[in-house]
Amino acid sequence: MSEFDQQPEFPPLSAPPLSGPPVTAPEPPAAEEPAPAEPAEVGVDTDEAPAGDPFEGWPAAQSAAVIEESPPDTSVEHVRGEIRVPDGFTVLEGTPLGNRRSVGVVVSRFNGGVTDKMLQTALDTLTELGVSQDGITIMPVPGAFELPLAAMALAKTRRYACIVALGAIVRGDTPHFEYVASECASGLQLAGIETGVPVAFGVLTVENVEQAEQRVHKAAEAVRSALEMADLFARLRASARA
């Protein structure tokens, strides 16, 4: 073995002695026990339940709270037919009067020769039933297809106890009639359902202009239906709060 193959010997390394008290690692803090959950009451919904007026989410004008009193010597029935309710049942029924009520009217300019007459008929009927001129707002729109959006916009202002929609859709040579009539009817219904404001359907769907002119009086029926529903909703709200 050569001198290059010999490994030098080194003394073993040793750590210097530590002075002072021994250092110990800190103990981890004890985990806190979770507080026991309080048992839920039986029959109580844990979600936040609505309180107060059940109709609070429905737009309602100040005049929507007015309850009309039927004249004792005058019949206010305007729809043919009679409902006979046996004694002992609670009955809620509206009165088609407009004293102190605010009403919105949306009217289509399309087929204006007919809808203008319908508007005049509606205004005469509103005045006859006690609605003041300053309590009526009229919103003309291009056609029947725009009536639902206009009706919903008026209803969401919370100014009107009811909305009257007036229009005339005359059948033509294409399926356009079916699309417009269907969407107009369903849209007006949706406006009333989503807002809680009664929306009366005063839209004629006829074969020709002659039929439309013979049905201008339907505008008066729409007005009475709207006012009756407004009064009915006022009575329903009052009974719910009682």
Protein Blocks (a to p, Z undefined) as FASTA:
>chain_A
ZZklpccddddddddddedjddddddddddddddddddddehiafbdcdehjfklmpccd
fklmpccdddfkbcfbfbgcdddddehiacddddddfehiacdddddfehklmmmmmmmm
mmmmmmmnopafklpccdddfblmlmmmmmmmmmmnopafbdcddddddddfbfklmmmm
mmmmmmmmmmmmmnopacddfbdcdfbfklmmmmmmmmmmmmmmmmmmmmmmmmmmmmmm
ZZ
